[in-house]
Amino acid sequence: MAIADGGTEQPLPEVNQLGGLSRLNEILIQYDIDTVFLAFSTSDRAEFFGALNACYEHGVTAMAHHQHVDCVITASTTENKNFVKIDLNPWDWQDHVCKRIFDIFFATVSLLFFTPFILIIGIAIAIDSSGSIFYSQKRTTILGETFPVYKFQTMLPDSESATPEEDEEIDRITRIGRVLRKTHLDEIPQLWTILTGEMSVVGPQAVWIDKEPLLEVETDIWRKRWFVKPGLTGLAQIYDVKSTDPVTKLRYDLEYIQRHRFGLI
């Protein structure tokens, strides 16, 4: 057995220390490790999900202390009651295949249909306000990784705030932007992100990375949403739950993850 927990002190003198968490990816490959025990001395969520992501990418079984069980979607008990086995992929491969086929079909057909609208919307934005027609924003995906989301520009340049707000209370939205946000046409560029595989049509809505810490203050199990790919829409959006109500939003997102079937795609 070896550990990859950095620092100046050796918590287990009888166990070989291979390096800090920054070397975890390298250690998993070099030593062909098949199981990792995430036995952190303190409950640091950023390190926990970073280590989970490394295990996920390399197909390594992850075991965690029971104190982290509130962070995960599914976990099974082990002979050692202090540890649980984390299911890093809560859906079967058939679910992923069906979902990906649907995503490609939906995004391709929708992009072809909306091509004329993209040109019209671009011209309208250019006439209505200065700045770029599109804007990008880093958002969170599986196990804390990030990716860029592209949307039509609906606000004045450099005027975004991480604090959740209702559109009616935001005076920074442009005239054409209010129309686009009300009709959700500002989301059209995300169809390309779905086609490239970074998003899905249905799933927990991807959140701006600057908002994540604020939402975690409201509900400390927010990161359970990180176990599946984010989506353009989901149960929370169907029931019109706003980002100003993260507790209810999380409840619907987790319901989708746990009840997933082809009917919910």
SULLINCOR-V210660 format. One record per helix or strand of 3 or more residues. SS is the DSSP state (H for helix, E for strand). FROM is the first residue (numbers start at 0). LEN is the number of residues. If there is no record, write none. Layout:
ss: (SS;SS)
from: (FROM;FROM)
len: (LEN;LEN)
This chain:
ss: (H;E;H;E;H;E;E;H;E;H;E;H;H;H;H;E;H;H;E;H;H)
from: (20;34;44;60;65;74;82;92;133;141;145;166;174;184;189;199;208;221;230;234;245)
len: (10;4;14;5;6;3;4;36;7;3;7;3;9;3;6;3;10;6;3;4;14)
